[in-house]
């Protein structure tokens, strides 16, 4: 199993599409439908890569993306997304924080 390079709360940028977002969940290995596998397979061995559930900046949707498509965003700017409060408590030092325990 490959270790995930990004963590929950980290702000990222999509390498090819340029959008920013925040990691809301990490799957150590691909865990979605065969249709998504076909989409991600162009990015490498999608079934063996960590994949991320990302809240997209300036949008009202999220996406599921393979690790090698992402890079760290060091802008220090927050992400604008209507569901941020459902995942995170605050924004400090360029990352989102969550002090709540998930059941």
C-alpha positions as CSV (number, residue, x, y, z in Angstrom):
1,X,0.0,0.0,0.0
2,X,1.2,3.5,-0.9
3,X,1.4,6.1,1.8
4,X,-0.8,9.2,1.1
5,X,1.1,12.4,0.4
6,X,-1.7,14.7,1.4
7,X,-3.8,14.9,4.5
8,X,-7.3,15.9,5.5
9,X,-7.5,19.7,5.7
10,X,-4.6,20.4,3.4
11,X,-5.2,22.8,0.5
12,X,-4.2,21.4,-2.9
13,X,-4.2,22.3,-6.6
14,X,-5.0,20.0,-9.5
15,X,-1.9,19.8,-11.7
16,X,-3.7,19.8,-15.1
17,X,-7.0,21.5,-14.4
18,X,-5.7,24.2,-12.1
19,X,-8.5,24.2,-9.6
20,X,-7.8,24.6,-5.9
21,X,-9.5,22.6,-3.1
22,X,-9.2,21.1,0.3
23,X,-8.8,17.4,1.1
24,X,-11.9,16.3,3.0
25,X,-11.1,12.5,3.0
26,X,-8.3,10.2,1.9
27,X,-8.6,6.6,0.5
28,X,-5.3,4.8,0.7
29,X,-6.3,3.0,-2.4
30,X,-9.0,3.7,-5.1
31,X,-12.4,3.0,-3.6
32,X,-15.0,4.1,-6.2
33,X,-17.0,2.8,-9.1
34,X,-15.5,1.2,-12.3
35,X,-16.6,4.3,-14.2
36,X,-14.4,6.5,-12.0
37,X,-11.5,4.0,-12.4
38,X,-11.7,4.5,-16.2
39,X,-11.5,8.2,-15.8
40,X,-8.6,8.1,-13.3
41,X,-6.8,5.3,-15.1
42,X,-5.3,7.8,-17.5
43,X,-3.5,9.2,-14.5
44,X,-1.6,6.0,-13.8
45,X,-2.5,2.9,-11.8
46,X,-5.6,4.4,-10.2
47,X,-6.4,1.2,-8.3
48,X,-3.1,1.4,-6.5
49,X,-2.9,5.2,-5.8
50,X,-4.2,7.1,-2.8
51,X,-7.3,9.0,-3.9
52,X,-8.8,12.1,-2.4
53,X,-12.3,13.5,-1.8
54,X,-11.7,17.2,-2.5
55,X,-14.0,20.2,-1.9
56,X,-13.5,22.4,-4.9
57,X,-12.8,26.1,-4.3
58,X,-15.4,28.4,-5.6
59,X,-17.9,25.6,-6.4
60,X,-20.7,23.7,-4.7
61,X,-19.4,20.2,-5.5
62,X,-16.6,17.9,-4.6
63,X,-14.5,15.6,-6.7
64,X,-12.6,12.3,-6.3
65,X,-9.1,12.5,-7.7
66,X,-5.9,10.4,-7.8
67,X,-2.9,11.6,-5.9
68,X,-0.5,12.1,-8.9
69,X,-3.0,14.7,-10.3
70,X,-2.5,16.9,-7.2
71,X,0.1,19.2,-5.8
72,X,0.3,21.3,-2.7
73,X,-1.1,24.8,-2.7
74,X,1.2,27.2,-0.8
75,X,-0.8,30.3,-1.4
76,X,-2.1,30.4,2.2
77,X,-5.5,31.4,0.9
78,X,-8.7,29.8,2.2
79,X,-11.0,27.7,0.0
80,X,-14.6,28.9,-0.6
81,X,-17.1,26.0,-0.5
82,X,-20.6,25.8,1.0
83,X,-19.9,22.5,2.9
84,X,-16.6,23.5,4.6
85,X,-18.3,23.9,8.0
86,X,-19.6,20.3,7.8
87,X,-16.0,19.1,7.7
88,X,-13.8,21.7,9.4
89,X,-13.8,24.0,12.4
90,X,-11.3,26.6,11.2
91,X,-8.4,27.7,9.0
92,X,-4.9,28.2,10.4
93,X,-1.5,28.5,8.8
94,X,-2.9,27.6,5.3
95,X,-4.7,24.4,6.5
96,X,-8.1,23.5,7.7
97,X,-8.6,22.1,11.2
98,X,-11.1,19.8,12.7
99,X,-11.3,19.2,16.5
100,X,-14.6,17.2,16.3
101,X,-14.5,13.5,16.6
102,X,-16.2,11.6,13.8
103,X,-18.4,8.6,14.7
